[in-house]
Amino acid sequence: MSLIKIDDIEIYYEVHGDGEPLVFIHGLGSSSAGWKYQLEYFSKHYQVILVDVRGHGQSSITNNQYSIKQFASDIAKLMSRLEIEQYHIVGLSMGGAISFQMALDVPDSIKSMTIVNSWPDFTLQNVKEKLGMAFVYVLVKLFGLKSIVDKVAESLYPNNQNPALFDEFSQQFLANDKNSFLNARMALTRWSIMSELAKIRCPTLILAADQDYTSVAFKEKFTKLIAKAKILIVPNSHHALPVEKPDEFNPYLLDFLKSVG
């Protein structure tokens, strides 16, 4: 468990286990702690590296505008500082966007990529989405993250089916700095690599919940644009798939990683 200086910030990371390096990249409003249901399982087989993205967890918070490309650069530089030349990456949601970007920016470093409930274009597509973004921005600015935490948690664990996970997420979410959260959210809405998917050459697994925010059909569509990609749909699951269903998620991911070799 360490902090390391990367350019203008300190990045928090953890290294567990031995074997091929396997990097887990969390989603918006989360941190490396969000992978606790994967840590023990995968550190038996791999050198697991957990990282807090800039502005999240124990990494530095800055007032500068964030970008997905910057997040990707931070992690790539971290790996370089750790003298790890090649590694597998697993990214959930915003972490998936960061993984996509790394596959383009440092392709020789990426042995495989697993995208969990994410997609290659987060730009706002219509007036409704733009108004929704603006509404959340104003709410959080005025009243803090507590103004949206219940709605976000409900989207992850609907109908109070997992009250313990609902509460666990809520506590982690409220630990975020509100301005960093908004900066990262804005970074997502400015990011798309949809037109560059054909450039991705590493073996890729798209792991998707059937009740995620975007449709299975959309994920199947963009999977076909990646040369070495396949998609696996997990039934009766939602956006926080690695936390909600680790007993299914973990073996699926391990099987893919072993198939890459």
Secondary structure, 3 states (H helix, E strand, C coil): CEEEEECCEEEEEEEECCCCEEEEECCCCCCHHHHHHHHHHHHCCCEEEEECCCCCCCCCCCCCCCCHHHHHHHHHHHHHHCCCCCEEEEEECHHHHHHHHHHHHCHHHEEEEEEECCCCECCCCCHHHHHHHHHHHHHHHHHCHHHCHHHHHHHHCHHHCCHHHHHHHHHHHHCCCHHHHHHHHHHHHCCECHHHHHHCCCCEEEEEECCCCCCHHHHHHHHCCCCCEEEEEECCCCCCHHHHCHHHHHHHHHHHHHHHC
